[in-house]
Amino acid sequence: MRDRILRTARKIMAILVLALPNASYAEDLLTVTVDEISEALTFDDLLAMPQVKVITKNDYVDEKVEFSGPLLRDLLLSYNIGPEDVLTLRAINDFSVKIPASDAFQYNVILALFSNGQKMSIRDKGPIWLIYPMDDHEELRDDRYNSRIIWQLTSLTVE
């Protein structure tokens, strides 16, 4: 029952944020949990990491888009997360996906904060959208990888 109430509350919060397009972002954007220890990262924390650009198209955009943000690999390394780990990524609406951390070590997967130079809002799949460099690797143009692209990312947990 408690979980159901929490999920409903999160959905209501997401709707309220979407209804207020000029609202500022919450201080904490991404919670990283390793061995049941969690740390919340802010936009500034993510922006302080080295930034990369990926120009790509995916099933959720109509044309090539320039995405920029830190490499997922850099974030994982800062928490001693290796390619053998499995990650559970969760979005604002409680949607979740499991991905092998090895994806981040094999490809330049990014935590996109900007789309075509603009800070992404919740309404536009932000503030964090996990992006694979689909156009750089033919094998990434597969439903298996498209299903790993998660937007409105709020948490990353090592399984």
C-alpha positions in Angstrom: 0.0 0.0 0.0 2.8 2.4 0.9 4.6 1.8 -2.4 1.4 2.5 -4.3 0.9 5.8 -2.4 4.6 6.7 -3.2 4.2 5.9 -6.9 1.0 8.0 -7.0 2.7 10.9 -5.3 5.6 10.8 -7.7 3.2 10.8 -10.7 1.4 13.8 -9.2 4.7 15.6 -8.7 5.7 14.9 -12.3 2.4 16.2 -13.6 2.8 19.4 -11.4 6.3 19.9 -12.7 5.2 19.5 -16.3 2.4 22.0 -15.7 5.0 24.5 -14.6 7.4 24.8 -17.6 9.4 27.7 -16.0 9.9 26.0 -12.7 13.5 25.4 -11.6 14.9 22.0 -11.4 15.0 20.2 -8.0 18.4 20.5 -6.4 19.1 16.8 -6.6 18.8 15.3 -10.1 20.3 11.8 -9.9 20.6 9.4 -7.0 23.4 6.8 -7.4 23.1 3.8 -5.1 25.9 1.3 -4.7 25.9 -1.4 -2.0 22.8 0.2 -0.5 24.6 3.5 0.0 23.1 6.4 -1.9 24.4 9.8 -3.0 22.4 12.5 -4.7 24.0 14.5 -7.5 22.9 17.9 -8.6 22.9 19.4 -12.1 26.1 21.3 -11.1 27.8 18.0 -10.0 27.0 16.5 -13.4 28.1 19.6 -15.2 31.4 19.6 -13.3 32.3 16.3 -15.0 34.0 16.3 -18.4 31.3 16.9 -21.0 31.1 15.2 -24.4 28.8 15.6 -27.4 27.0 12.9 -29.3 25.2 13.6 -32.5 22.7 10.9 -33.2 19.2 9.9 -34.0 17.1 7.4 -32.2 13.5 6.1 -32.3 12.3 9.1 -30.1 13.6 12.0 -32.2 12.7 12.9 -35.8 16.2 14.0 -36.9 19.8 13.9 -35.7 20.2 15.8 -32.4 23.4 17.0 -30.7 23.2 15.7 -27.1 25.8 16.7 -24.5 26.6 15.7 -21.0 29.0 13.5 -19.0 29.9 10.0 -20.1 28.1 7.3 -18.1 31.4 5.5 -18.0 33.0 8.5 -16.1 30.2 8.4 -13.5 30.5 4.7 -13.1 34.3 4.8 -12.6 33.9 7.5 -9.9 31.8 5.0 -7.9 34.1 2.0 -8.7 31.4 0.4 -10.8 32.8 -2.0 -13.4 31.7 -3.4 -16.7 30.6 -6.7 -15.0 27.9 -4.9 -13.0 24.2 -4.5 -13.9 22.5 -1.2 -13.5 18.9 -0.4 -12.8 17.9 3.0 -14.1 14.7 4.6 -13.0 12.7 7.5 -14.4 10.5 10.1 -12.7 7.4 8.0 -13.5 8.9 4.9 -12.0 9.7 3.3 -15.4 12.9 1.3 -15.0 15.3 -0.5 -17.2 18.2 -2.8 -16.5 21.3 -2.4 -18.6 24.7 -4.0 -18.4 27.3 -1.5 -17.2 29.5 -2.9 -20.0 27.5 -0.8 -22.5 29.1 2.3 -20.9 32.6 0.9 -21.2 32.1 -0.3 -24.8 30.3 2.8 -26.2 30.2 6.6 -25.4 26.9 6.4 -23.6 26.1 9.8 -22.1 23.9 11.3 -19.4 22.5 14.0 -21.7 21.8 17.3 -20.0 21.5 19.4 -23.2 19.8 18.8 -26.5 21.0 21.0 -29.4 22.7 23.3 -26.8 19.5 23.7 -24.7 19.2 22.5 -21.2 16.6 19.8 -21.3 13.4 20.3 -19.3 11.2 17.5 -18.0 8.8 18.2 -20.8 11.6 17.5 -23.3 12.8 14.2 -21.8 15.1 15.9 -19.3 16.7 16.9 -17.2 18.7 13.7 -17.8 18.3 11.4 -20.9 20.5 8.4 -21.2 21.7 8.5 -24.8 23.6 5.8 -26.8 25.6 7.0 -29.9 23.3 5.1 -32.3 24.7 6.6 -35.4 28.3 5.8 -34.5 27.7 2.0 -34.2 25.4 0.1 -36.5 24.8 -2.6 -33.9 23.2 0.0 -31.6 20.4 0.5 -34.1 18.6 -2.4 -32.6 15.5 -2.6 -30.4 17.6 -4.1 -27.7 19.5 -0.8 -27.3 16.5 1.5 -28.1 14.8 0.0 -25.1 17.7 1.0 -22.9 17.3 4.7 -23.7 15.6 6.2 -20.7 14.6 9.8 -20.2 13.7 11.8 -17.1 16.3 9.7 -15.4 16.3 10.1 -11.6 18.3 7.1 -10.2 21.0 4.6 -11.0 21.3 1.5 -8.8 23.9 -1.2 -9.0 22.4 -4.6 -8.7 
